[in-house]
Amino acid sequence: MALTVVVGDDEGAPINPVEELAGELRRLIICGEQFRNLRAKELQVGSSDLVALGHLHNGGPMAPKELSALMGVSSGTMTALLDRGEKAGLLRRERNPEDRRGLLIHLTPAGLQSVQWVYEQFDAVVCQTLINVPAPSVDVLRSLLEQLNETLSCVADDDYNASAGLQQPLQLHEA
């Protein structure tokens, strides 16, 4: 699907609807982060703690190393996060039955309830926003978001980045 319609803004400058959509999606990400930060504050946990609980809810029990890779944090940061979560009663460390030297991180019932509460709050906002949108439009939006999620999931793969022609970030300081 290619959008080629370009209209002008108030000053006559061309507007690319795909770029406008990308801008709105960036705003959505920022608003989503603010939403998560507020819910974390209400739960009296840190935003990173809530992100970790979300990963455990979506992915099930996992090793600390796997969770730290998903979150992009160091092992030291992960240890502190797990200590806080365990102290708050939101998660627990258990021996990995497949590798007795390793651990698996599990949500506790309180951790599960916390994540479900946040998701219910989010779902309520989405439902309220889309209440008057016709079902076919919602289906198109859902499909678009699925495709974007799939593509963004692939961006973590270096082969995808090369084939898509994505540029490397600017080096702001010398090595």
TAGITA-V868876 format. One record per backbone hydrogen bond with DSSP energy under -1.0 kcal/mol. NH is the residue of the N-H (numbers start at 0). CO is the residue of the C=O. If there is no record, write none. Layout:
NH|CO ; NH|CO
//
This chain:
6|14 ; 8|12 ; 11|8 ; 14|6 ; 19|15 ; 20|16 ; 21|17 ; 22|18 ; 23|19 ; 24|20 ; 25|21 ; 26|22 ; 27|23 ; 28|24 ; 29|25 ; 30|26 ; 31|27 ; 32|28 ; 33|29 ; 34|30 ; 35|31 ; 36|32 ; 37|33 ; 38|34 ; 39|35 ; 40|36 ; 41|37 ; 42|38 ; 44|39 ; 49|45 ; 50|46 ; 51|47 ; 52|48 ; 53|49 ; 54|50 ; 55|51 ; 56|52 ; 57|53 ; 58|54 ; 59|55 ; 61|104 ; 66|62 ; 67|63 ; 68|64 ; 69|65 ; 70|66 ; 71|67 ; 72|67 ; 77|73 ; 78|74 ; 79|75 ; 80|76 ; 81|77 ; 82|78 ; 83|79 ; 84|80 ; 85|81 ; 86|82 ; 87|83 ; 88|85 ; 89|84 ; 90|84 ; 91|105 ; 93|103 ; 95|101 ; 101|98 ; 103|93 ; 104|61 ; 105|91 ; 107|89 ; 111|107 ; 112|108 ; 113|109 ; 114|110 ; 115|111 ; 116|112 ; 117|113 ; 118|114 ; 119|115 ; 120|116 ; 121|117 ; 122|118 ; 123|119 ; 124|120 ; 125|121 ; 126|122 ; 127|123 ; 128|124 ; 129|125 ; 132|129 ; 137|133 ; 138|134 ; 139|135 ; 140|136 ; 141|137 ; 142|138 ; 143|139 ; 144|140 ; 145|141 ; 146|142 ; 147|143 ; 148|144 ; 149|145 ; 150|146 ; 151|147 ; 152|148 ; 153|149 ; 154|150 ; 156|153 ; 160|156 ; 161|157 ; 162|158 ; 163|159 ; 165|160
//
